[in-house]
Amino acid sequence: MIGELSIGHAYVGGGDYPRPERIATGLLGAVIERDPASGYYRIAEILKGQNWDKSLRSPLTEIGVTAKEGDYILAINGKPTNALPDIYQALVGTVDKQVTLRVNATPKIEGSHETVVVPIDDERELYYFRWVQGNIEKVGKATNGKVGYVHIPDMGVPGLNAFVKYYYPQLRKEALVVDVR
């Protein structure tokens, strides 16, 4: 129908349909992989954020959290992760609540330590932030810092805020790539 009308900003929504209750699963702001040898989960990458902004809070980068990239998560609130088919089972219902992680640089209990983290409910903004920062870095590297990069995610208030956030710090560049896709 939208194709026949030849317009882009048309939406369908609302109506009488049941909305199932969503299960709030805590997320750690990290890429987590299962180690096939030990069965424990390893922190492959911690997504960087800007913890002063609630939408970009990255739990494993907060003050006092002692987990780092490459560490193994051996237990969550006392539940051994090598006994879980999916690590997120132990994080159901933990959004904005303190969770104790037992971590170690090796997949062994000996020498491990505990750290407390407060999971978030959504990592999309952290992945978006990583993507934008990666693009800024690629453009800067390819042009020896002469060209800047600004991504504008939409034409609303968030897009205007993103423009201001990234445009002014790069104002003195010789050129800018303004990505509005």
C-alpha distance (Angstrom), angle and dihedral (degrees) to the residues before:
residue distance angle dihedral
M1 . . .
I2 3.83 . .
G3 3.81 90.0 .
E4 3.82 90.9 53.0
L5 3.81 90.7 50.3
S6 3.82 90.5 49.4
I7 3.79 93.6 -140.0
G8 3.77 130.7 123.3
H9 3.78 109.3 -156.8
A10 3.81 101.8 60.7
Y11 3.76 122.4 123.2
V12 3.77 141.1 -174.1
G13 3.78 118.8 -151.0
G14 3.75 148.1 133.6
G15 3.75 124.4 40.4
D16 3.76 132.6 128.9
Y17 3.76 109.0 -51.9
P18 3.78 130.3 127.8
R19 3.77 117.9 -102.7
P20 3.79 110.4 -148.5
E21 3.78 116.1 -138.4
R22 3.78 110.3 -99.8
I23 3.77 119.4 -129.1
A24 3.81 109.2 -127.0
T25 3.78 106.1 -136.2
G26 3.79 118.1 -173.8
L27 3.79 117.2 -123.8
L28 3.80 125.9 -159.5
G29 3.80 99.8 -150.5
A30 3.77 92.3 -113.9
V31 3.77 144.3 105.6
I32 3.79 103.5 -113.0
E33 3.81 124.4 -167.0
R34 3.77 131.0 -172.6
D35 3.79 115.7 -119.7
P36 3.83 105.0 -133.4
A37 3.81 93.8 -154.3
S38 3.82 99.5 52.7
G39 3.81 101.7 19.1
Y40 3.81 90.6 -130.4
Y41 3.78 122.3 124.4
R42 3.80 121.1 -110.8
I43 3.80 127.4 -153.1
A44 3.81 100.3 -124.0
E45 3.81 95.1 176.3
I46 3.78 135.6 0.3
L47 3.78 110.9 -142.9
K48 3.77 109.3 -127.1
G49 3.75 116.4 -131.9
Q50 3.75 141.7 164.0
N51 3.78 102.9 -102.7
W52 3.80 93.7 -164.1
D53 3.84 86.8 68.6
K54 3.83 111.9 68.2
S55 3.81 92.2 -148.2
L56 3.84 90.3 55.2
R57 3.81 98.7 42.0
S58 3.79 110.1 138.4
P59 3.82 108.2 -163.4
L60 3.81 98.7 -153.0
T61 3.82 92.0 52.9
E62 3.79 96.1 55.2
I63 3.80 122.6 115.8
G64 3.80 111.7 -83.0
V65 3.81 96.7 18.9
T66 3.80 107.6 122.7
A67 3.81 101.2 -170.8
K68 3.79 115.9 112.7
E69 3.77 140.2 -176.8
G70 3.78 110.8 -70.2
D71 3.82 94.0 27.2
Y72 3.77 120.4 127.7
I73 3.79 119.8 -127.3
L74 3.79 101.5 -136.7
A75 3.82 98.8 174.4
I76 3.79 140.9 3.8
N77 3.80 114.9 -150.5
G78 3.78 88.2 -19.1
K79 3.85 96.0 -50.0
P80 3.81 111.1 123.6
T81 3.80 108.0 -124.6
N82 3.80 94.6 -149.0
A83 3.83 87.2 68.4
L84 3.82 92.8 54.2
P85 3.81 121.6 90.0
D86 3.84 87.2 -151.6
I87 3.81 125.8 19.4
Y88 3.79 91.2 -142.2
Q89 3.82 90.7 68.7
A90 3.79 87.1 75.5
L91 3.81 91.4 49.4
V92 3.82 98.9 54.7
G93 3.79 109.9 124.6
T94 3.82 94.8 8.8
V95 3.83 100.7 109.9
D96 3.83 109.5 135.3
K97 3.81 90.9 -1.6
Q98 3.78 127.0 111.3
V99 3.79 113.9 -99.7
T100 3.80 125.8 -172.3
L101 3.80 116.0 -136.4
R102 3.78 122.8 -167.6
V103 3.80 106.1 -149.1
N104 3.76 138.2 176.4
A105 3.81 137.9 172.4
T106 3.82 87.4 -121.7
P107 3.81 128.9 42.4
K108 3.82 92.3 -104.0
I109 3.79 133.5 103.1
E110 3.83 91.4 -138.1
G111 3.80 108.9 92.7
S112 3.82 93.8 12.3
H113 3.78 124.8 134.5
E114 3.78 138.2 -162.2
T115 3.78 127.1 -114.7
V116 3.78 130.3 179.8
V117 3.80 121.2 -130.2
V118 3.81 134.8 174.8
P119 3.85 109.9 -138.8
I120 3.80 124.1 -141.8
D121 3.81 128.1 -139.2
D122 3.81 99.8 -130.5
E123 3.81 133.6 34.4
R124 3.81 98.2 -179.0
E125 3.81 94.6 102.4
L126 3.82 90.4 49.9
Y127 3.82 91.1 53.3
Y128 3.80 90.6 46.2
F129 3.82 90.6 49.5
R130 3.83 90.0 50.5
W131 3.80 90.1 50.8
V132 3.82 93.8 49.8
Q133 3.82 92.9 45.6
G134 3.81 89.3 48.4
N135 3.81 90.9 52.7
I136 3.81 91.7 48.7
E137 3.80 88.7 51.6
K138 3.85 94.2 46.8
V139 3.79 93.7 49.6
G140 3.80 92.5 45.2
K141 3.80 92.2 48.4
A142 3.82 94.0 46.5
T143 3.82 92.1 50.9
N144 3.80 100.9 35.8
G145 3.80 89.4 -111.6
K146 3.79 94.8 -56.3
V147 3.81 96.7 113.2
G148 3.79 127.1 53.0
Y149 3.79 131.5 -154.6
V150 3.80 129.4 -138.7
H151 3.80 124.1 179.5
I152 3.80 117.0 -159.6
P153 3.81 107.2 -162.2
D154 3.82 96.8 -166.1
M155 3.79 143.6 -15.9
G156 3.80 95.5 -102.9
V157 3.79 133.5 83.4
P158 3.85 93.6 -67.1
G159 3.81 89.9 53.9
L160 3.80 92.3 49.5
N161 3.80 90.5 48.3
A162 3.82 90.8 50.3
F163 3.80 90.3 49.5
V164 3.82 92.3 52.9
K165 3.81 92.1 43.7
Y166 3.82 94.0 54.2
Y167 3.81 105.1 24.4
Y168 3.80 101.6 59.4
P169 3.82 97.0 49.4
Q170 3.83 88.3 54.5
L171 3.80 97.4 40.9
R172 3.81 94.3 116.0
K173 3.81 94.9 55.3
E174 3.80 117.5 115.1
A175 3.81 90.8 -121.1
L176 3.80 140.9 -2.4
V177 3.77 132.8 -140.7
V178 3.80 104.0 -143.2
D179 3.80 107.1 -163.5
V180 3.82 110.7 -161.3
R181 3.78 101.6 163.3
